[in-house]
Amino acid sequence: MTQTTTAPTLPPFDQSPVPYTGPSKADVLAMRREYLTPALLTMYRDPIMIVEGKMQYLFDETGKRYLDGFAGIVSVSVGHCHPKVIDAVREQNERLQHTTTIYLHPNIALFAKKLAGTFPAGSNLDVVYFMNSGSEANDAAVLMARAFTGNYDMIALRNAYHGGSQGAMALTAHSTWKFNVPHSFGVHHAVLPDRYHGPHGYDDPDAGAKYAADVLSLVQHGTSGEIAGFICEPMQGVGGVVEMPPGYLQAVYAQVRKAGGLCIADEVQTGFGRTGDGFWGFENHGVVPDIVTMAKGIGNGAPLAACVTRSEIAQTLSARVHFNTFGGNPVSCAQGMATLDVLLDENVQAHAKQVGKRLLDGLRELQRMHALIGDIRGRGLMVGVELVTDRKTKQPATQQTADVLERTKDLGLLVGKGGYFGNVLRIKPPMCLTEADIDFMLSVLDVAIGEAK
């Protein structure tokens, strides 16, 4: 690859946006500032307004087209307004929009059956509890772990993000996401097995086992020795696309179960074929968790989540009333079921692996050209690019990352950022993008990173 010298051009697309006739961008921004919570963030210095989406592309109010490299924060799995998903939602909306689980409805049962069928044979992960967000799913998982084991202490990882609710905030280990209010009771955070920044690197074949030793030490010296569980993303999302080393989860799961705990896989970002090598991220590590949480890609953008576990663990919640008004809503389940149909019928996982390889290969070539790129990591279409000002010290290039985001947006590419210092480009697009889209993405990054100072 040679450095791009002309402005990259988006691949041809045969669908035009519907002309936008709503409030102006300035009016929407003014209303947002007056009527919406100031806690809401915008990605860019000059916010953009997105009014339409078609598969891997987004359009602003002027009709400008962007390649979506972030998928609504890893939520749009099969494409914006995928026709099969839209048809399923439209049909259900016209028939019945809402009923709760106090009545029977076919969608929730059919979707649960189909979802359970995606887990490894013999895992017994076949009981589903539908909710509305990843935070809710993780809260429920911790509740089940504590109720089932009779133990209280939970172990999570430093640098992890598991949600913003009071319970999920306790599991999260970024000070930027944790309010100075009482939380985190009974939650302990183990050392992150980070092979880029940590003492055991990519070249250490025993890195997983060495990092796992910290979890055992934490059980022995930070708890009573009996714990409720361990929660971990197979690859950290908000934390900056940090994948667990080979052998790490196998060693930790054994330690946790010996201490009486359950193993929880947070698959909110890694699930549904995004990593290419496994439909679920935990499958890439040779383990089977006791509880799996999921959201985001499960519904292609719908407010939908789930907690999946074995029947004997799920039984614990029947000891009291545990209820979710909108969990399993018929429209949400119709969207989730149609999304899962597309994922399975169109072999989206294999496509993510194929185009993801092209992306990773291209990024590694860019790394040889740009000293600002410190590390390339990820699988399939869950990719991180860590930018540093010095490859030896690995000093975070926070300002340069912000500049790169602005420039990619101007050139027609939307990506995210993560990591504690905000210096990791998060590339997690809808999984329907093409190899031509990948080439465009690489050309844009080549320009933007090359210009960053």
N, C-alpha and C positions, 0 to 999 in steps of 0.2 A: 504494500500500500504506500502510495506517495501522498505527502501532505496536500490537503485540498487547498486550492488557490482561488476557486470561484465559489459563489454561494451555492450550496447544495439545493437540489430541486426534489420535491416530494414525488414519489411515483405517481403515475396517472391513476385517476379514480373516476369511475363513470357515474357517480351519484353526486348531484349538487344539493346543497342545503336548501331548505325552505327559507325564503326571505324573512328575516326577523322584523317584527312590527311592534315589539313590546317596549317597556321603559328603556331609556338610554342607560349606558354604562354609568354615567355620572349620577343619574337619578337612583339607580340601584345601589351604588356605593354610598350615597347620602342616606338612603333609607336604612341600609345595613348599619351604618354608624349611629343612627338615631334610635333604631328599634331593636337591634340584635345585640346580644351580649358581646362585650369587648374581648371576651375570651376567644372568639373566633379569629383565626389567623388567615392571612392570605400569603400565597407562596412568593409572589413577586413584588418588587418595589412599586411597579405600576400594575395593579391587579388586572388580570384578564377575566372576561366574562364569557363563560361557555354556555351556549344555548342549544346545541344539537350534537348528537353523536351518531356515527355510522360505522359499526365494526371497529377497526383499529384507529379511526380518525375522530377528531373533535373539531367543532366549528365555533368561532366566536360570533358576536352580534354583527360584525362586518362581513361575515362569510369567509374569513380567513380559515384555512384548514391547518390542523396540527396533527402530527403523529403522536398518539398517546403512548408515552413510554412509562406511564405510572399506573394506568388502569384504575383511576379513582382510588388511589392508595391500595393497589393490589386487590381490587374488588371485582372488576369486570374481567371475567375469565374467558368467555367465548366471543366477546365483541359487543360493542354498544348497539342496543336495539337489534340484536340478532333476530331475524324474522321468525324463527321457530319459537323463540322465547316470547316474543311479542304476541304471536298468535295464541299461545297458551294463556298468557296473562289476559289478553282481551276476552277470550272465551269465558274465563273464570270470572272476570270483572262483571260481565253481562249476566252471569248466572247467580252469583252470590259473592259479596265482597268480604263479609266477616261473619264468623261464628266461632265460638270458643270451644275448648276441649270438653266442656260439660255436655256437649252433644257429639254424636258421631259425624264424621265427614270423611269421604274416601281419600282426599288428597293427602292428608297427614299420614294415613296408614300406608298408602301406596309409596309415598316418598320415603318413609322410614324403611320400608322393605328394600327398596332399590338402593338406598344409601348404605344400609347394612351389608349389602352384597358387594360393596367395593373393598371391604376389609379382608385381610388374608384368611384363607380357609383354616378353621381350627382355632382362630383367635377368640371366638365367642364374643366379639364386639358387635352386638346385635340389638342393643336396646338404646333407643334414641329419645332425647329430650330436646325439643325445638325451643329456641329462644330468639332474641332479636339482635344481639350483638356479641362480639367476642368477649367483652368484659363480663356480660351476664353468664356466658358459657364457662368462663374460668372461675367465676364466683361459685357456680353450681358444682364444678369439679372439685374445688377445695372443700365445699360443704359435704359432698359425698365422701371424700377421702377421710375427713375427720369423723363423720358419723359412722362410717363402715369400720374404721380401724379402732375407734375409741381413743386415738391419739390426737394431739393438737399441733405439734410443730410441723411446719412446712419448710421445704428447702427450694429456693429458686436460684437463678444465676445473676451475678452482677452484670450490668449492661442490658438486662432483659427488659422487655416491655410486654405486659400482659393485660393492659387496660387501664381505664381512668376512673372506674367506680371505686368506692371506698375499699372493698375487698381486693380488687385487682390492682389498685394502686399499691397495696402492701407488697404484692409480688413483684411489681415493677421496681427496677433498680437504676433509675436515672433521676437525679435530684431535680432536673428540669420538669419532670412530670409528677413530682410528689409535693403536695401542699403541706405546710407546716401545721398539721392537725393530727390528732391521735389516729394512728394506723400502724400497720406492720406488726401487731402483736402476734407472737408465735411464728413469725416468718424470718428465716435466716438465708443469707445470700452467699453462695459459694463463689470461688474464683472462676472467672470466665476462661474457658479453654481457648484462648485467642492465639492462634499460631503465628499471627503477624506481629503482634505486640508483646506476647507473653514469652516466658523463658524457654518454652519448648516449641520449636518452629515446625514448618512444613517438612523439613528434612529429617525430623525425628520420628522414626516409625513407632516409638512407644509414647508419643505425646499424649494420646488419649488416656492411657493408663496412668501416666504421671499427673495429669490434671484431675483425673477421677479421685486420686488420693486425697485431695482437699475436701471432697464431699464426705468421705469416711472420717476425716479429722473433725469436720463440722458436726457430724452425727455424734461422735464420741465426746467432743469437748464443748459443743454449743447447745446440746439438747440433753434430754434424759437418757438418750440412747434408743428411745422408741419414738418414731415419727409417724405423721399422718401421710406424708407423701412428698414427692419431688416433681416439680413442673419445669418443663424445658421446651423451647422451640428447637426442632432439629436444625434449623438455621435461623438465627436471630434476624428479624425484619427491621424494626425501628432501630435496633442496635447497630445496624450497618452491615447486614448480610454476613454474619459470622457463623459458619457452619461448624457443628461439633466434629472433632477429629475422629478418625476411625478408631473403633474400640471404646470410645468414651462412654457412650450411652449403655453399651453392654455391661461395662464395669460398674457404672453408677446404678443402673437398674438392679443389679445383683446386690449391691450394698444397701440400697433403699428397701428392697423386699426383705432382706435379712433383719433390718431394723423395724419391720412391721408395717412399712409404708407402701403406698400405691404410687405407680409411675404414670404421670400425666403428660401427654404430648400435646402441646399447643400448636395446632396445625392451621391456625387462622390465616397465615400467609403461605405456608409450604404445601398445603393440601391441594387436592383436585388436579394432580398431574403437572403442576407448575414446575417442579424440579426436573421433569423429563424422565428421570431414572426410576421413579416410583410414583404411584398415584398418591401415596401419603409419604411425607418426608421421613417418617420413622422407618419406612421400608428400606431406605438407603443405608441404614445402620444396623440391620440384622436384629432388631428388637421388636417386641410387641408390647405396647403400653396397656395399662389397665383402664385408662380413661383417655379419650381423644376429644379435644375441643376444636371447633371450626366455625368460621364466619366468612365474611368478605366474598371470596370466589364461589362459595356454595350457592349463591343466588344471583350471580352476575350483576350485582349492584343492589339487590333488594335487601331491606333490613331483616336479615335472616341469619340465624346461627344455630348450632346444635352441640350437644354434649352426648357422646356415644360411649357406652361402657358395657360391662357384662351384667347379666340379670341379677346376680346376687348383690352386686354393688348398687345397682339402680334401686333395688328393693328398699334400701335404707331411707330413701326420701318418702316412702309411703307411710312411715311411722308418724308423720305430721302432715299438715296440709302445705303443699308447695305448689304454687300456681302461677301461671304466666298468661295474662289475658290475650296477648297477641302472638304468643308462641304457637307455631303451627297454623297461623292464619291461612285460609284456603288460597288466597291470591299469592301470598309469599311461597307457599308450598308448590303451587302451580309453576311459579317462576323457577324455583329451585329444582323441581323435577324436570322441567324442560331443559334447564341448563345442564343437568347431569346427563340427560339423554344426548345432548349435543357433544358433551365431553367424551362420552363412551362411543357413540355411533360414528363420530367423525375422527376418532383416534387423535384427539387433541394433544394428549400426553406425548405421543411419538413426534408430533409436529413441534411441540415445545423443545424436545430434545434436539431435533434436527436444526431448527433455526437458532436455538440457544448455542449450539456449538459454533455456528457461523459468527454469532455475536461475540462469544468468548475468544475465539481465535482472532477476530478483528481487533478486539480490545487489547489483547496481548501484543499485537503488532503496534498499536498506538502507544502502548507502554514503552516500547523500545524507542519510540520517537519523542516522547514527551516525559521529561524528568519529573513533572508534576504528579504523574501517576505512580503511586507507591505500591499499590496492591490491586490485583484483579481476583475476584472470588465469586463463587456461586455455582449453581447448576441450572440447566434448562433456561427458563425465562425468569429466574430470580437471581439477579446479578448485582454485585456491588463493585464500585470503582473508588478506592480510597485515594484522595489527593493529599499530598504532603509537600511542604516547602523544601524538605531535605530528606533524601532517601536513607541516609545514615541515622539521623536523629528521629526520623518519622514524625517531625513536627506537623501537626494538622494544618492543612491549608484551608482554613475556614472561610476567609474572605474570598479566596480564589474560587472556592466551590460555589459561593453565592454568585460570583460573577459569571461562572460557567452556566449556571441555571438561567440567568437572565439572557445570556447570549443564545443558548439553545432554544429558549422560548421565542426569541426574535427570529430565529432561523426556521421555526416551525416544528420544534420537537419539545415535548413536555416530559421531564423526568423528575424524580424526587430526590430528597437528600435525607441522610440519617447519620447515626453514630452520635456519641455524646457531644462531640465538637462540631457536628454538622458538616463534616468533611468527606462524607461518603455519598457518591452519586448512586441512587437506588433506581435500577432499571428493571421494571417488572410490568411489561405491557400486556394488553389483552393477547391471549395466546393464538389469535387468528392472524397475526401479522405475517408478512411474506419476507422472503429473502431480499427482495428489493427494498422493503422497509428497513431491514437490518443494514443494508448498504447505505441507505440515506442516514440512518442513525449514526453510523460510524463516521460518515463524512461530516455531519454536524458536530459531533464530539471532537473530531480532529480540528476543526476550525475553532470551536469555543475554548478547548483546552490550550490550543496553540496561542490564542490571544491573551489568556489569563496571565497576569503578572503578580 
